[in-house]
Amino acid sequence: MDSSNRTARLHLLDLYVAAEMPERGDPEAHWLLEHYPRDIRVVSAVASLYVAENRNGAAEELLLPAFRSDRRRTEIAQTLAELYGQDQKTEAAREILREAASAQPQNPATFLQLARLEEQEGNNAAAEQHYREAVAAKESIEADLRLAQFLQRTSKLKDAEEVLKRVDVKRPQAPFSAGDMGFATNHWSDALQEYGRITAGGSDADRQNKSREAAAGSRIIEADLQIASRRPTSAEGIEAALRFARSHVEKFRHSLDPVTISILESESALIAGDVDRARTLAEAAVASGTRAPAAHYVLGLARYNEGRTQDAVTEWELSVSQDAQYSPARLALASVKLEQNQFDEAEEHVTHVVREEPANVDALILYAKVLLAQDRYDSARYVALRAALANSSSAEPHVLVGEIALARQHRAEALIELEKAILLDPHSARAMNALTALYRTGVITRPMLRKMEATASASPPSATLLELAGRLYADHRWYSDARRCLERAVAFDGSRFTSVEALAKTYIAEGRPEGVFNVQELASLSGAAPNGGSSSLLSALEAQRNENEGAAAEGYETAIRQGDRSGVAANNLAWIYAHQPGKLDRALVLAEHASAMNSRNPAVLDTLGFVLLQRREYSRALEILTNANELLSKESASKDPSLAATLQRHLRAASLHSGQPESATQASNWIGSPSDQAREHN
């Protein structure tokens, strides 16, 4: 290298800093300062080297004179402000940025940095002023977007929407900002309106822009799919919403590439409960070789629904590696890490999304859950309230605030928030469970519950209050009262799967001799989609309780035909057919269908494992039962001892038949009850 080559030496400094070996650049820095002490590039590069060496004072000694000699050097001011911020010299940082902004009022970057400083200090009024000064300084989409993000963080969502609409006007080739905000806040109908304007309006040239139409079309279909997966309260409603999404796929098929079509159809199949088709379509999208983070994300969803959590995590990590800003994959990873109590990793993923999308309701809710799991109650409550402001019709933020209040023993606040949640979503299982837990903290008497039942039965009747009374009756083993309340709740509202779940548990608990009924007969409905066929399902459960398996099987088949989407009918019917050698093929189809809908339920997975044992597919049975055992172990005090014993016995059998006796030895300390032994596979 030519010793006098300034550019080469500057490049070397950059390389040393990037390689985290700044000390190796000291000789170059000394030479450059000796020969070019006033060169702004030299001063900036050497200062960056000093910062990398944690020599902030030396960096300031270089930068401050350079800025004083010419206050228009805004990049020097910004670097100085960052140094002062690191050293907790907030006032010095503020002053240097103000000087630079005064000298270069047309440069939005300085105003943006000053705004961020004030926001970090909690001075939101000053921060908003500086963000707006950045917007006024120069026509800049970046400044508009940064202002919109600030307004979202401070819950000024209408103002943020107006800013984003201006961005869409300035960026006609991709006018999706306002619609994307509606999507992020879970206002999917509003998002559809915005996206619809894009495809309906514009010039002929706009309509012929295939890439813009494809981007708008895929967003419209994604919004349709969100509505299908979250809003309907019946199987018919879900299917109707999916038909709407499929019609949009056909409408935009000419502008969508094959990979995008496969991804969208895979998501649709997942919502319809067809995990096999979803997996096949997603695998085809991934195999295309196209860089598509969404393909890995959807394949991860299919794997997760199959109970293959680690494979799902691998796909989501691949998605993030292809696009670090792809928020659905980050939220999926955060959710799994939360399940695994890996709170730091969960927080890292979810905060990445919240920083980029401050009004993303799903991200805010998940972030609040992560904070609540760490007992960081104040922060969790603040984030949950932000989610509530972002979408005032969502029940989940109020459930979270109620759970936080309950954890802090603030019972009055908990009651208010949980009642708000129930009013917003009468079918919310989480709200009902939390409300039941709240009532359990008080003194419950039978007369008190009868009064609650009478109030709930009066005109207009309240299925929610009846369910609550029924659950509390059951807590105290007053099963006939519980059954009466819950049957009325189901009669008033057959789509309340939480009532069906509670009633099914009561049927099992009400009159069973200890150990006769296994939890497979119940196959928890919690977390399942709203179901049809509730009446047939309950009749089948009653028949099975009375050991009339013929009538039970007929009832379960009817419930499946009527659209039971919970997986309960399929699971229980699979258990019955697993004991009939001629129906093992049908048993496998049913068990796989149930596990696709309840992939985190150890009881359902145990049924699938048992069916595989009966079919002598031992290796796969071992994989499924091992996963079920891991899931059950996380349920600690709430786990069913009968299920634990049965599962361990099945796991021992699978281990022995698979030639892995060490796994069987690990399970050998579990002993099932005599009635469990009667159910052992042949």
DOROMAR-792566 format. One record per residue (C-alpha): x, y, z. Coordinates in steps of 0.2 Angstrom, whole numbers, plus 2048, in hexadecimal, padded with zeros to 3 digits. Each point is the difference from the previous one (the first is absolute). Layout:
<pts>
XYZ...
</pts>
This chain:
<pts>
8008008008068117FC8048088117F98117FA7F07F87FA7F380980C7F17F77F88087EF8038048048127EE8068037FA7F07F980B7F680B7F98098107EE7FC7FA8057ED7FE8088008117F18078097F47F47F680B7F18058008068128138028018018138018117FF80A8087FA7F07FB8117F780980B80D8108027F57F58057F17F680C80B8108088068078027EF7F08077F97FE80D80E8128067FE7FF8037ED7ED8057FE7FB8078117F280B7F87F97F37F47EE7FD8058017EE7FA80F7FD80A7F98088107F07F57FE8097F07FC80C80280F7F280580C7F77F07FB80F7F68048028088117EE7FD8048027ED7FB80F80080D7F480880D80B8107FF7F180C80080A80E80780D7FF7F37F28007F27F880F80881180A8008017FD7ED7ED8037FB7FC80F80A80D80C7F97FB7F97EE7EE80580480481180780A8047F17F07FD7F57EF7FD8087F97FA7F08097F08027F07F78068087EF7FF80D80580D7F280780B7F77F07FF80F7F680580480B80E7EE7FF8068017ED80081080180B7F880C80C7F17F480180B7F180480880B80E7EF8058078048127FB7EE8047FA8018138008108007F67F97F57F37F080B7FF80A8107FE80C7F97F37F17FA7F67F781080280F80A7F98017F47F17EE8027FC80181380180F8007F47F87F37F47ED8028027FC7F77F08087F08067F37F480880D7F480780580C80E7EE8038057FC7ED80080F7FD80C7FA80E80B7EE7F98008067EF80580B80780E7F180A8077F57F07FE80C7F680A80080D80D7ED7FF8017FD8117F97F37FB7F37FA8127FC8128067FC8037EF7F67F08037F68058117FC8117FB7FA7F97F17F57F480D7F880F80C7FD8097F17F77F17FE7F57FF8137FC8138017FD8007F77F07F57F47F68057F08087F67EF80180B7FA80E7FC80F80A7ED7FD7FD8027EE80580A8048107F380D8057F27F37FD8097F380B80280D80E7ED8037FF7FD7EE80180B7FE80F7F780E8097EF7F87FA7FB80F7F57FA7F47F37F580B7F680E80D7FE80B7F27FB7F47FA7F37FF8117F88138017FF8007EF7F77F38057F480C80E7FB80E7F37FE7F57F67F47FD80F7F58128047FF8047ED7FC7F37FB7F380A7F17FB7FD7F88117F28098097FD7F480E80580980F7EF8048077F97EF7FB80F7F88097FC8098107EE7FB7FF8077EE7FE80C80180F7F380780C7F47F17FB7F480C7F77FF7F47F17F08077F98088128008107F87F87F57F87F27F88117FC8118087FE8077F27F57F07FF7F68028137FC8117FC7F97FA7F27F47F080A7FB8078117FD80F8077F78058037EE8007F37F38137FF8027FD7FD8137F47F27FC80C7F87F480E80080D8017EE80480B80180F7F580D8097F17F67FC8087F08078058098107EF8078037F87EF7FB80A7F680C7FC80C80E7EE7FF7FC8017ED80180A8018117F380B8077F27F47FB80A7F28088028098107ED8038017FD7EE7FC80B7FA80E7FB80C80E7EF8077FE7F37F27FC7F77F780E7FB7F17F68077F47F37F48077F48068128038127FA7FD7FC7F77F07F780F7FA80F80B80380C7F47F87F58007F18028137FF8137FE8018007F37F37F680B7F480D80D80280E7F47FC7F77FC7F07FE8137FC8128048028077EF7FA8068087F080B80C8098077F580E80F7F57FE7FE7ED80380A8018117F480D8077F17F67FB8077F18088038098107EF8088007F77EF7FD80B7F880D7FA80D80D7EE7FD7FA8027ED8038078038117F080A8057F57F27F98097F480A8087F67F28128008068067F37F47FB80B7F180780F8098117F88028017F97EE7FC8127F980D80880C80D7F37FC7FE8037ED8028138038107FD8098067F47F47FE80C7F28118088047F881180180680B80E7EF80080A8008038137ED7FE7FF8027EE7FA80B7FB80E7F480880C7F17F77FA8097EF7FF8058048127EE8028057FB7EF7F880F7F88097FA8088107EE7FA7FE8077EE7FD8088028118128017F98058108098137FF7FD7FD7FE7ED7F480F80180E80A80980C7FC7F37F58067F27FC8108098138038038037FD7ED7F280D7FD80880D80B8117FD7F87F98047EF7F78108078048068117F180B7FF7F37F27FD7F680380F7F47F07FF80F7F580280780A80E7F07FF8097FE7EE7FE8127FD8077FC80C80F7F07F680380A7EF80180E80780A7F380780C7F87EE8018117F980480380E80E80F8077F57FB81180580F80A7FA7FF7F87EE7ED80380080381280480D8037F37F57FA7F27F08098068098118048077FF7EE7EF8007F97F980D80C80E80C7FC7FC7FF7ED7ED7FF8027FB8098107EE7FE7FD8017ED7FC7F27F980C8067EE7FF8128068047FA80B80F7F67F280780E7F37FF80C80D8077F480280F7FF7EE8028137FE80180180E80C7F37F980B8097EF80080F8098087F580880D8048117F87EE8068048018137FD8097FE7EF7F47F27FB7F180B80580680F7F68037F57F07EF7F78027F78118018098067F07F97F17F87EF8048068018127F98067F97F07F17F57FE7F280580C7F57F17FA80D7F38057FC7F68108127F98028088108077F380180D8027EE8058138048027FD80F80B7F47F580A80D7F380280D80C8057F480880D7FC7EE8078127FC80280281080A7F07FC80A7F780F7F97F07F77FF7F580F7FC80A8057F18017EE7FB7ED7FE8007FD8107F680D7FB7F37FA7EE7FE7EE8067FF80580C7F28097F17F77F07F58027F580E7F980C8027F18017ED7FD7F47F58098097F17F98118048068067F180980F8098087F480D8077F47F380780F7F780880780F8087EF8068067FD7EF8088118018087FB8118077F07FA80880A7F180880A80C80A7F080580A7F47F680B7F37F77F67F07F98077F37F67F87F280D80380B80D7F88027F57F07EE7FD7FF7FD81380180C8027F27F87F27F67EF8088028068117FA8087F77F17F07F77FC7F58108017FC8097F080A8047F680A7F08058138008018097F17FA8108078067FA8028127F87EF8008117F87FB80980980D7F37FA80D8027EE7F98138018017FF8068127F37F280580C7F37F880F80780A7F67FC8107FB7EF7F97EE8057FF7FF7F77F07ED7FF7FD7FF81380280F8027F57F87F57F37EF8098018098117FD80B7FB7F27F27F77F77F681080081080A7FA8027F47F17ED8017FD8018137FF80F8017F68067EF7F780F8097F980880281280E7F37FF8068058117EF7FB8078017F07F68117FD8087FA8038117F17F57FE80A7F27F980B80080F7F180080B7F97F17F78107F78038028058127EE7FF8067FE7EE80380F7F77FB8087F380B81380580380A7FB7F17F37FA7F480080E7F48108067F88038127FB8007FA7EE7ED80080180081280480E8067F48008128057F780D7F580B80E8078098097F27F57F87F37F68097F37EE8048037F67F07FB7F07FA7F97F87F08058008048137F07F68038067F17F88118018087F88018117F47F27FD80F7F57FA80A8058107F17FB80B7FE7EF7F68137FD8037FE8048127F37F380180B7F47F77F57FF7F180E8017F37F47FC7F17F680F80480F80A8048087FC7EF7F08057F77FF8108098128057FD7FE7FC7ED7F180B80080A80E80980E7FF7F37F38017F27F880F8088118098008077FD8118118097FE8067FE8128087EF7FD7F77F880E7F47F57F680E7FA7F580C7FD80F7F37F680A7FA7F67F18127FC7FC8027F98117F17F57FE8057FA7EF8127FC8067F97F18097F77F97F180E7F87F47F58027F17FF8138028128058038028097F07F180B8048078028128108077F97F780D7F57F680680E80E80180C80B8097F47F180C7FD7FE80381381380380380080D7F27F380A8098077FD8118137FE7FD8058068117F47F580A8097F08077F07F78027FC8017ED8127FC7FC7FF7F180B7F17FA7F780A8017EF80E7F78087F57F28067F87FE7EF8127FF7F88047F380D7F17F67FB8068017EE8117FB8068088107F980B80080F80E80D7FB7F380D7FC7F67FC80F80F80380B8038117F87EE8058037FF7FA8128118078047F98117FB7F07FD80A80A7FC80F80B8107FF7F080B7FE7F87F780F80F80380B7FE8127FD7EE8008088077FD8117F280180D7F28007F38057F07F87F47F18018087F280A7F67F37F68068077EF8128008077FF7EE8047F87FB7F080C80A7F680F7F98097FA7EE7FD7FD8047ED8128088008077F08087F87F57F380680B7F18128018078017ED8027F97FC7EF80B80D7F880F7F880780480E80C7FF7F881280980F8087F080B7FC7F57F280780B8008107FE8138027ED7FD7FF8007F180C7FD80A8107EF8047FA7F27F48057EF8007F97F07FD80A7F77EF7FD7F38087F580E8077F68087EF7FE7F07FA7F880280C7F28117FA7FB8037FD7EE8007EE7F9
</pts>
